Amino acid sequence: MKLISRREMIKRFGTALGAATAMPLAAPARARAQAAAAESFISLSASEAETVRAIIARLIPADQNGPGALEARADRYIDRGLAGALKASRAAYTSGLAAVNAQAQSLKGAAFARLSAADQDAVLTNIQQTSAPFFNLIRTHTIQGTFSDPFYGGNANFAGWDLIGYPGARIAVSANLQRMDVKPEPSRKSAYDYGMFSKGEL
């Protein structure tokens, strides 16, 4: 079984919304990713967070189409979620991430985050085959963290929405937005920027 490609990932997400070769990050994007990585995590340990960042960077990598899951901060979404709405998955992450690193060490001789992109893909392919529940769990959360409302910690700078052409939340649809020959301008707003939506628990 092969890892799902970025194109297929976006295609599947677009369908659900009613909407892979990784390229090196440009220096500004790399600096932003490094700055984001320096943020404190509230659920994941430092080593777990490092592994999660490495995994999501391979599941939806940055490429010529734009930023990927790491730049969209899907890792932050996962970390915040594990302290709230996703807390039932915390034990699965503890054991699943340990299994990823154990397989990386066994198959390639180093922790997952220290491997080359090609070796990481090989390990993830093996995890997909041998530990499908955890692979599917983190893949699902990576998709959610990349494309969900930024309020929940991911989709930083609306990277996910820009990637699929979703213009963002609106409370009114103008005549211009209904035109088929014009691409709607992004609102750059979360649904929770509007007072009518209450901010519940993450």
Sequence and secondary structure as in RCSB ss.txt:
>XXXX:A:sequence
MKLISRREMIKRFGTALGAATAMPLAAPARARAQAAAAESFISLSASEAETVRAIIARLIPADQNGPGALEARAD
RYIDRGLAGALKASRAAYTSGLAAVNAQAQSLKGAAFARLSAADQDAVLTNIQQTSAPFFNLIRTHTIQGTFSDP
FYGGNANFAGWDLIGYPGARIAVSANLQRMDVKPEPSRKSAYDYGMFSKGEL
>XXXX:A:secstr
     HHHHHHHHHHHHT        HHHHHHHHHHHTS  SSS HHHHHHHHHHHHHHS  BTTB  TTTTTHH
HHHHHHHTTTTGGGHHHHHHHHHHHHHHHHHHHSS GGGS HHHHHHHHHHHHHH HHHHHHHHHHHHHHHHS G
GGS SGGGHHHHHHT     S   TGGG SSS        GGGSTTS     
